[in-house]
Amino acid sequence: MNYEQITYAVADRIATITLDRPQARNGYTIQMADELADAVRRAGADDDVRVLVLTGAGDDFCVGADLSGGTLDVTDGADDGAWVEPATRATRPMFALEKPVIAAVRGAAVGVGSTMILAADFRFASTDSRFGFVFARRGIYPEGGSTWFLPRIVGLGAALDWMVTGRLVPAEEALAKGLVTAVHPPDEVLDRAYDLAREIVASTSAVSVAVIRQALLQMSALDSPEAAFDLDSKLIASCAGSPDAKEGVMSFLERRQARFPGRVGSDQPAFLPWHAGRAR
């Protein structure tokens, strides 16, 4: 896909996706949704990419759906039973990704600007950031699986407050409730996101991170830990033959930086339940 409303770049094993409509404050469109979904899958399929950073060009991350035409023009094709609404087109592949996602947010992150980052693992915000789940104030409904993500991140009480009132949430409140990982001056947010990305690249096993990320997302939603107990037993047993586990131990004993050989695309355990029925 040739991107027109986002940019995609890879450097130092970090893929950066930038919402790139600064003249429209990165207003979200169907085209942007499809380009974003494609770029997320592209990063996921590239074993040379270890971390994904998501950000926006200009002073705002995303002010929500582009309403410049006077209507909420995102429902073309909705009569098709296979139709997927635009925010979910981005958050679904982001949720399924086997690599960590860091969102670097400046300025406004409203509507889909807030819901799309819920599928990220880390959310860095600028001091001038404000978040808004404003759907009730527009007579519409939440999107992107946000009614699943948001209570798990900030708790049901805060999720009800923010979604039912539709009020804007300043960065410090978002930090206090756990929506964002850290708050930085606007000109430092992206740099701090890259600092974390580089740390993950340098210090962790890509295979371990892939398994851990999905295990947390999949297992924490279950009613009982029994499935996690069973999975953990299989995972720990598999460490005996794991080159990454051997390298982790040897690098510790030799007091050196680990050089993990495993690759996400080929070296994850074959028994992972979220891979059932999916060819690797």
C-alpha positions as CSV (number, residue, x, y, z in Angstrom):
1,M,0.0,0.0,0.0
2,N,1.2,3.5,-0.8
3,Y,0.6,5.7,2.2
4,E,-0.8,9.2,1.8
5,Q,-2.2,9.9,5.3
6,I,0.4,8.2,7.4
7,T,4.2,7.7,7.2
8,Y,6.0,4.5,7.9
9,A,9.7,4.2,8.7
10,V,12.1,1.7,10.3
11,A,15.4,2.5,12.0
12,D,17.3,0.7,14.6
13,R,14.7,-2.1,14.6
14,I,12.0,0.4,15.6
15,A,9.1,1.0,13.2
16,T,7.5,4.4,13.5
17,I,4.0,5.1,12.2
18,T,3.1,8.8,12.1
19,L,-0.5,10.1,11.5
20,D,0.3,12.6,8.8
21,R,-2.5,15.1,8.3
22,P,-1.2,18.0,10.4
23,Q,-3.2,20.5,8.4
24,A,-6.3,18.7,9.6
25,R,-4.9,18.1,13.1
26,N,-4.6,14.4,12.0
27,G,-8.4,14.0,11.6
28,Y,-9.2,10.4,11.2
29,T,-10.5,9.1,7.8
30,I,-11.4,5.8,6.3
31,Q,-8.2,6.0,4.2
32,M,-6.1,6.7,7.3
33,A,-7.7,3.7,9.1
34,D,-6.9,1.4,6.3
35,E,-3.3,2.7,5.9
36,L,-2.8,2.4,9.7
37,A,-4.0,-1.2,9.7
38,D,-1.8,-2.1,6.8
39,A,1.3,-0.5,8.5
40,V,0.6,-2.3,11.8
41,R,0.4,-5.6,10.0
42,R,3.6,-4.7,8.0
43,A,5.5,-4.1,11.3
44,G,4.2,-7.3,12.7
45,A,5.4,-9.4,9.7
46,D,8.9,-7.9,9.7
47,D,11.2,-9.8,12.0
48,D,13.7,-6.9,11.8
49,V,11.1,-4.8,13.7
50,R,11.2,-5.2,17.4
51,V,9.0,-2.3,18.6
52,L,6.3,-0.1,17.1
53,V,6.1,3.6,17.9
54,L,2.8,5.4,17.0
55,T,2.7,9.2,16.9
56,G,1.2,12.2,15.1
57,A,2.7,15.0,13.0
58,G,2.2,18.5,14.2
59,D,0.9,19.8,17.5
60,D,-1.9,17.3,18.0
61,F,-2.0,13.5,17.9
62,C,-5.5,13.1,16.5
63,V,-8.6,15.2,17.0
64,G,-11.0,12.4,16.2
65,A,-13.0,11.6,13.0
66,D,-12.6,14.2,10.3
67,L,-15.9,16.1,10.4
68,S,-14.9,18.7,7.9
69,G,-17.6,17.5,5.5
70,G,-20.3,18.2,8.1
71,T,-21.2,14.6,8.6
72,L,-19.7,11.5,10.2
73,D,-18.8,10.0,6.9
74,V,-17.4,6.7,8.1
75,T,-20.2,4.2,7.4
76,D,-19.8,3.5,3.7
77,G,-20.3,-0.2,3.3
78,A,-21.9,-0.7,6.7
79,D,-24.7,-2.8,5.2
80,D,-22.1,-5.4,4.4
81,G,-22.0,-8.1,7.1
82,A,-18.2,-8.2,7.0
83,W,-17.9,-4.4,7.5
84,V,-15.5,-3.3,10.3
85,E,-15.8,0.2,11.7
86,P,-12.7,2.4,11.2
87,A,-11.2,2.5,14.7
88,T,-11.4,-1.3,15.1
89,R,-9.5,-1.6,11.8
90,A,-6.5,-0.2,13.6
91,T,-7.0,-1.5,17.2
92,R,-7.7,-5.1,16.2
93,P,-4.3,-5.7,14.5
94,M,-2.6,-3.7,17.2
95,F,-4.1,-6.0,19.8
96,A,-3.0,-9.0,17.8
97,L,0.5,-7.7,17.3
98,E,3.3,-9.7,18.9
99,K,5.6,-6.7,19.5
100,P,5.2,-3.9,22.0
101,V,3.5,-0.6,20.9
102,I,4.5,2.8,22.4
103,A,2.1,5.7,21.7
104,A,3.7,9.1,21.8
105,V,1.0,11.7,22.2
106,R,1.1,15.5,21.9
107,G,-1.8,17.9,22.2
108,A,-5.4,16.6,21.5
109,A,-6.2,12.9,21.5
110,V,-10.0,12.9,21.1
111,G,-12.4,10.3,20.0
112,V,-10.5,7.8,17.9
113,G,-7.4,9.7,19.0
114,S,-8.0,8.3,22.5
115,T,-9.5,4.9,21.6
116,M,-6.7,3.8,19.1
117,I,-4.0,4.2,21.7
118,L,-5.8,1.9,24.2
119,A,-4.3,-1.1,22.3
120,A,-0.8,0.2,22.9
121,D,1.4,-1.1,25.7
122,F,2.8,2.3,26.7
123,R,1.3,5.7,26.3
124,F,3.6,8.7,26.7
125,A,1.8,12.1,26.8
126,S,2.9,15.7,26.6
127,T,2.0,18.1,29.4
128,D,-0.5,19.8,27.1
129,S,-2.2,16.6,26.1
130,R,-5.9,16.1,26.6
131,F,-7.9,13.0,26.1
132,G,-11.6,12.7,25.3
133,F,-14.0,9.8,25.0
134,V,-16.6,12.3,23.7
135,F,-19.0,10.0,22.0
136,A,-22.0,10.7,24.3
137,R,-21.6,14.4,23.4
138,R,-21.9,13.6,19.7
139,G,-24.8,11.2,20.0
140,I,-22.7,8.3,18.9
141,Y,-21.1,5.3,20.5
142,P,-17.6,4.2,21.6
143,E,-15.4,2.4,19.0
144,G,-12.3,0.4,18.6
145,G,-13.1,-2.0,21.4
146,S,-12.7,0.8,23.9
147,T,-15.4,-0.4,26.2
148,W,-13.2,-3.5,26.7
149,F,-9.8,-1.8,26.9
150,L,-10.5,1.3,29.0
151,P,-12.0,-0.3,32.2
152,R,-9.0,-2.7,32.2
153,I,-6.6,0.2,32.1
154,V,-8.1,2.8,34.4
155,G,-10.9,0.8,36.2
156,L,-14.6,0.8,35.7
157,G,-15.2,4.0,37.8
158,A,-12.9,6.2,35.7
159,A,-14.1,4.6,32.5
160,L,-17.7,5.4,33.4
161,D,-16.8,9.0,34.4
162,W,-14.9,9.7,31.2
163,M,-17.2,8.0,28.7
164,V,-20.6,8.9,30.2
165,T,-19.7,12.6,30.6
166,G,-17.6,12.8,27.5
167,R,-15.4,15.5,29.2
168,L,-11.8,16.2,28.3
169,V,-9.2,14.6,30.5
170,P,-6.0,16.5,31.1
171,A,-2.6,14.8,31.0
172,E,-2.1,14.8,34.8
173,E,-5.5,13.1,35.5
174,A,-4.7,10.6,32.8
175,L,-1.4,9.9,34.5
176,A,-3.0,9.5,37.9
177,K,-5.6,7.0,36.6
178,G,-3.0,5.0,34.7
179,L,-4.1,5.8,31.2
180,V,-0.7,7.2,30.4
181,T,2.7,5.8,31.4
182,A,4.5,9.1,31.8
183,V,4.1,12.8,31.0
184,H,6.8,14.9,29.4
185,P,7.3,18.4,27.9
186,P,5.9,18.4,24.3
187,D,9.3,18.5,22.6
188,E,10.5,15.4,24.7
189,V,7.6,13.0,24.3
190,L,8.8,11.3,21.1
191,D,12.5,11.1,22.3
192,R,11.4,9.4,25.6
193,A,9.3,6.9,23.6
194,Y,12.4,6.1,21.5
195,D,14.5,5.7,24.7
196,L,12.1,3.0,25.9
197,A,12.0,1.4,22.5
198,R,15.8,1.2,22.3
199,E,15.9,-0.3,25.8
200,I,13.5,-3.0,24.8
201,V,15.5,-3.7,21.6
202,A,18.8,-3.9,23.4
203,S,17.7,-5.8,26.6
204,T,15.0,-8.3,25.8
205,S,14.2,-11.4,23.8
206,A,11.9,-10.8,20.9
207,V,10.3,-14.2,21.4
208,S,9.8,-13.7,25.1
209,V,8.2,-10.3,24.6
210,A,5.9,-11.7,22.0
211,V,4.7,-14.5,24.2
212,I,4.5,-12.3,27.3
213,R,2.5,-9.6,25.6
214,Q,-0.1,-11.9,24.2
215,A,-0.3,-14.0,27.4
216,L,-1.0,-10.9,29.5
217,L,-3.7,-9.8,27.0
218,Q,-5.3,-13.2,26.6
219,M,-5.0,-14.7,30.0
220,S,-5.9,-11.6,32.1
221,A,-9.4,-11.5,30.6
222,L,-10.3,-15.0,31.7
223,D,-12.4,-15.8,34.8
224,S,-9.9,-18.2,36.3
225,P,-6.1,-18.6,36.4
226,E,-6.3,-22.3,35.5
227,A,-5.6,-21.7,31.8
228,A,-2.6,-19.6,32.8
229,F,-1.3,-22.3,35.2
230,D,-1.5,-24.8,32.3
231,L,0.2,-22.5,29.8
232,D,2.9,-21.5,32.3
233,S,3.8,-25.2,32.9
234,K,4.2,-25.7,29.1
235,L,6.2,-22.5,28.7
236,I,8.6,-23.2,31.5
237,A,9.1,-26.8,30.3
238,S,10.0,-25.4,26.8
239,C,12.8,-23.3,28.2
240,A,15.0,-26.4,28.5
241,G,15.5,-26.4,24.7
242,S,15.3,-22.7,24.1
243,P,18.3,-20.9,22.6
244,D,17.1,-17.6,24.0
245,A,16.8,-19.1,27.5
246,K,20.4,-20.5,27.2
247,E,21.7,-17.1,26.0
248,G,19.9,-15.3,28.8
249,V,21.6,-17.5,31.4
250,M,25.0,-17.3,29.8
251,S,24.9,-13.6,29.3
252,F,24.0,-13.2,33.0
253,L,26.8,-15.5,34.1
254,E,29.3,-13.8,31.8
255,R,28.2,-10.3,32.7
256,R,27.6,-9.2,29.2
257,Q,24.8,-7.9,27.0
258,A,22.5,-10.8,25.8
259,R,22.4,-11.5,22.1
260,F,19.1,-13.4,21.7
261,P,18.9,-15.4,18.5
262,G,15.1,-16.1,18.5
263,R,12.8,-14.6,15.9
264,V,9.1,-13.9,16.4
265,G,8.1,-15.3,13.1
266,S,9.6,-18.7,13.5
267,D,10.7,-19.5,17.1
268,Q,7.7,-19.1,19.3
269,P,6.4,-22.3,21.0
270,A,4.1,-24.2,18.8
271,F,1.4,-24.8,21.5
272,L,0.4,-21.2,22.2
273,P,-3.4,-21.2,22.3
274,W,-3.8,-17.9,20.5
275,H,-1.9,-19.5,17.5
276,A,-4.4,-22.3,17.2
277,G,-5.5,-22.8,13.7
278,R,-3.2,-20.1,12.4
279,A,-0.3,-21.0,10.1
280,R,3.0,-19.6,11.1
